[in-house]
Amino acid sequence: MRTFILLLCFLLSHSVLVRAQEDLLSLLEETETIDYAAYAFKSPRVINSHSLEMLHAGALDFRILHRFGRLDQGLYDVFGLDNASIRLSFDYGITSNLTVGFGRTNQKKEIDAFFKYRLLRQSTGAKVMPVTLTWVSGLTRNGLKNPYPGEETSASDRLAYYHQAIVGRKFSDKFTLQLAPTVVHRNLTSGSLDPNTIYALEMGMRYKITQRVAVLLDYVHSFNRFPNLVIRNPLSVGVDIETGGHVFQLHFSNSTGMSERAFITEANGSWLKGEIQFGFNLSRVFQIVQPKI
């Protein structure tokens, strides 16, 4: 009888041990590392457009966008250096997946604001996600005293809105590509031939040359803007230079405007005719709130 009891206790203890081992293995599998793609772009902006990147939680990004006049203005205006457009902005990471921001441009004294939310994040390991998906919604307000001369306007006539779904992938340590279907709506336009709602597709690319230098391309194709032969699509090319606490970007662009409403709906220059502008973007990030560990 005593032998039987000892055998039973052995079997029970062995069963408990096996189950504990299985539970431990299951726990280890559940806590397997998830590797998220990082630094697909070095900045939350490509050049003009939003990139798929987000700010860290508690981070404040102070950004200066500066664009000179057109190169075809010649030596009299020092190839555009005598003229300039500027946008100042503050963006803040509420969480690692949610960013809000606002800015002001001297062009049309325009004020803009947006929120940006990351729905999916490219990852490998325990969780495989092939792309990053980010949603952006924003609005702009024309601040001129008389934005539409000769027309009676209301406060809502000054407003425009845009929405974007940014889908992108970091294909390698060097190359990133994103596409962003975009809708821009203006409450008031110049006439019946100028549609209130514009449908467009943005394409952004980044190729890293060294650890601190990368080249970028930012292009937006509008599908229903009129007239297409006069109002050209915005195309910008640039170089990112990372210098410690900030990212310094040099670029050439055929668009003067620096908000989605402006560079997608307004007249842009011709690259072939030299109607392009030199500019720079400067981003300085401050960690305002330290994230909880």
C-alpha positions in Angstrom: 0.0 0.0 0.0 2.8 2.4 0.9 4.5 1.6 -2.4 1.3 2.4 -4.2 1.0 5.8 -2.5 4.6 6.7 -3.3 4.1 5.7 -6.9 0.9 7.8 -7.1 2.7 10.9 -5.6 5.5 10.5 -8.1 3.2 10.4 -11.1 1.2 13.4 -9.8 4.4 15.4 -9.2 5.8 14.5 -12.6 2.5 15.6 -14.3 2.6 18.9 -12.4 6.3 19.4 -13.5 5.5 18.7 -17.1 2.6 21.1 -17.1 4.7 23.8 -15.5 7.3 23.3 -18.1 4.7 23.6 -20.9 3.3 26.7 -19.3 6.8 28.2 -19.1 7.5 27.5 -22.7 4.1 29.0 -23.7 4.9 32.1 -21.7 8.3 32.4 -23.4 6.7 32.1 -26.8 4.2 34.8 -25.9 6.9 37.2 -24.7 9.1 36.6 -27.8 10.7 39.9 -29.0 8.9 42.1 -31.5 11.3 44.0 -33.7 9.8 47.3 -35.0 11.2 49.1 -38.0 12.8 52.3 -36.9 14.0 55.4 -38.7 12.4 54.7 -42.1 12.7 58.5 -42.4 14.7 60.7 -40.0 11.9 63.1 -39.7 8.0 63.2 -39.5 8.2 65.0 -42.8 9.6 63.9 -46.1 10.1 67.4 -47.5 6.7 69.0 -47.9 4.6 66.0 -47.1 4.1 64.0 -43.9 6.2 60.9 -43.6 5.2 57.6 -41.9 7.5 58.4 -39.0 6.1 59.5 -35.6 7.5 61.6 -32.7 8.3 59.8 -29.5 5.9 60.3 -26.6 6.6 63.5 -24.8 8.8 64.9 -27.7 8.4 68.4 -29.0 9.6 69.1 -32.6 10.3 72.8 -33.4 10.5 73.0 -37.2 11.6 75.8 -39.5 10.8 75.5 -43.2 12.5 78.2 -45.3 12.2 78.5 -49.1 13.8 81.2 -51.3 12.4 82.6 -54.5 12.7 81.0 -57.9 16.1 80.4 -59.5 14.8 81.9 -62.8 14.6 85.3 -61.3 18.2 85.7 -62.2 21.1 87.7 -60.8 19.1 90.8 -60.0 17.3 88.8 -57.2 20.4 86.6 -56.6 18.6 83.7 -58.1 15.8 84.0 -55.6 17.8 84.6 -52.4 16.2 88.1 -52.0 12.8 86.6 -51.6 11.7 84.0 -49.1 8.7 82.0 -47.7 8.8 80.6 -44.2 6.8 78.3 -42.0 7.3 77.8 -38.3 5.7 74.9 -36.5 5.5 72.9 -33.2 4.6 69.2 -33.2 4.1 67.2 -30.1 4.1 63.4 -29.5 1.2 62.7 -27.1 1.9 59.0 -27.3 4.3 57.0 -29.6 1.3 56.5 -31.9 -0.3 60.0 -31.7 1.1 63.3 -32.8 -0.5 66.7 -32.9 0.9 69.9 -34.4 0.2 73.5 -35.6 2.1 76.0 -37.7 2.0 79.4 -39.4 3.2 80.3 -42.9 3.8 83.9 -44.2 2.2 82.9 -47.5 -1.4 84.0 -47.1 -0.7 84.3 -43.4 -2.0 80.8 -43.2 -2.4 78.9 -39.9 -2.6 75.1 -40.0 -3.1 72.3 -37.5 -3.2 68.5 -37.8 -3.3 65.2 -35.9 -1.5 62.1 -36.9 -2.2 58.5 -35.7 -0.3 55.3 -36.4 -2.6 52.4 -37.0 -0.1 49.7 -38.0 3.7 49.5 -37.5 6.1 47.4 -39.6 7.6 44.6 -37.5 9.1 41.2 -37.4 9.6 38.5 -34.8 6.6 37.5 -32.7 4.4 39.9 -34.6 4.9 40.2 -38.4 3.5 43.4 -40.1 4.9 44.1 -43.6 4.0 47.8 -43.7 3.4 50.9 -41.6 0.0 52.6 -41.9 -0.5 56.2 -40.6 -3.5 58.4 -40.8 -3.3 62.2 -41.0 -6.1 64.8 -40.9 -5.5 68.6 -40.9 -7.0 72.0 -41.6 -5.7 75.4 -42.8 -7.1 78.9 -42.4 -6.3 81.8 -44.7 -5.4 84.8 -42.5 -5.4 87.6 -45.1 -7.6 90.6 -44.3 -9.3 90.3 -47.7 -8.5 86.8 -49.1 -11.0 87.0 -52.0 -11.2 90.6 -53.3 -14.6 91.6 -54.6 -16.4 88.6 -53.0 -18.3 88.5 -49.8 -16.9 85.7 -47.7 -17.6 84.1 -44.3 -15.3 82.6 -41.7 -15.8 79.1 -43.1 -14.7 80.2 -46.6 -11.2 80.7 -45.3 -10.9 77.0 -44.3 -9.5 74.0 -46.1 -9.2 70.4 -44.9 -7.1 67.4 -45.9 -6.9 63.7 -45.1 -4.2 61.2 -45.8 -3.6 57.4 -45.4 0.2 56.9 -45.5 1.3 53.3 -46.3 5.0 52.7 -46.3 7.7 50.1 -45.9 11.4 50.2 -44.9 12.7 47.7 -47.4 16.3 47.7 -46.2 18.5 49.7 -43.9 19.0 52.1 -46.9 15.7 52.3 -48.8 12.2 53.4 -47.7 9.1 54.0 -49.9 5.7 55.3 -49.0 2.5 56.1 -50.8 -0.3 58.3 -49.5 -3.8 58.7 -51.0 -4.8 62.2 -50.2 -8.0 64.3 -50.3 -7.9 68.1 -50.0 -11.2 70.1 -49.7 -11.4 73.9 -49.9 -14.7 75.5 -48.8 -14.2 78.2 -51.5 -12.3 78.2 -54.7 -11.5 80.7 -57.5 -14.4 79.5 -59.8 -16.5 76.6 -61.1 -13.6 75.2 -63.1 -11.5 74.9 -59.9 -12.9 71.9 -58.0 -13.4 72.3 -54.2 -12.2 68.7 -53.6 -8.9 67.5 -55.0 -7.8 63.8 -55.1 -4.1 63.1 -55.1 -1.5 60.5 -54.5 1.8 61.3 -52.7 5.0 59.3 -53.1 7.9 59.7 -50.8 11.3 57.9 -51.0 14.5 57.9 -48.9 17.8 56.4 -49.7 20.6 56.5 -47.1 24.1 57.2 -48.3 25.9 57.3 -45.0 25.0 57.0 -41.4 24.1 60.7 -41.3 23.2 61.6 -44.9 20.3 60.5 -47.1 18.6 61.7 -50.3 14.9 62.2 -50.5 12.2 62.6 -53.2 8.7 64.0 -52.5 6.1 64.0 -55.3 2.3 64.5 -55.4 0.2 63.7 -58.4 -3.2 65.4 -58.5 -5.9 63.6 -60.5 -8.6 66.2 -61.0 -6.9 69.6 -60.8 -7.6 72.2 -63.6 -6.0 73.3 -65.7 -3.3 70.6 -65.5 -1.0 72.2 -68.1 -0.7 75.4 -66.0 -0.8 74.1 -62.4 1.9 71.5 -62.2 2.3 68.8 -59.7 4.7 69.5 -56.8 8.1 67.7 -57.0 10.8 68.2 -54.4 14.3 66.6 -54.0 16.5 67.0 -51.0 19.3 65.8 -48.8 19.0 65.1 -45.1 22.0 65.8 -42.8 21.7 64.5 -39.3 23.8 66.6 -36.9 23.3 65.3 -33.3 20.2 67.0 -31.9 18.6 68.1 -35.1 18.1 67.2 -38.7 19.1 69.7 -41.4 17.6 69.3 -44.8 18.6 71.1 -48.1 16.2 70.8 -51.0 14.9 72.1 -54.3 11.2 72.3 -55.0 8.9 73.7 -57.7 6.3 74.7 -55.0 6.2 77.8 -52.9 3.5 76.6 -50.6 4.4 74.5 -47.6 1.0 73.3 -46.5 -1.0 70.5 -48.1 -3.6 72.9 -49.3 -1.0 75.1 -50.9 1.4 72.8 -52.6 -1.4 70.4 -53.8 -3.9 73.0 -55.1 -1.9 76.1 -56.0 0.2 76.8 -59.1 3.7 75.3 -59.1 6.7 76.0 -61.3 8.3 74.1 -64.1 11.5 72.2 -63.4 12.4 72.4 -67.1 12.2 76.2 -67.1 14.1 76.7 -63.9 11.0 77.7 -62.0 12.3 76.0 -58.9 13.3 77.2 -55.4 16.1 76.4 -53.1 15.3 75.9 -49.4 16.0 74.2 -46.2 14.1 72.6 -43.4 15.5 72.5 -39.8 14.1 70.3 -37.1 15.0 70.4 -33.4 13.5 67.9 -31.1 13.2 68.5 -27.3 12.2 65.7 -24.9 9.6 67.6 -22.7 8.2 64.6 -20.8 10.3 61.5 -20.1 8.4 58.3 -21.1 7.6 55.9 -18.3 9.7 52.7 -18.4 
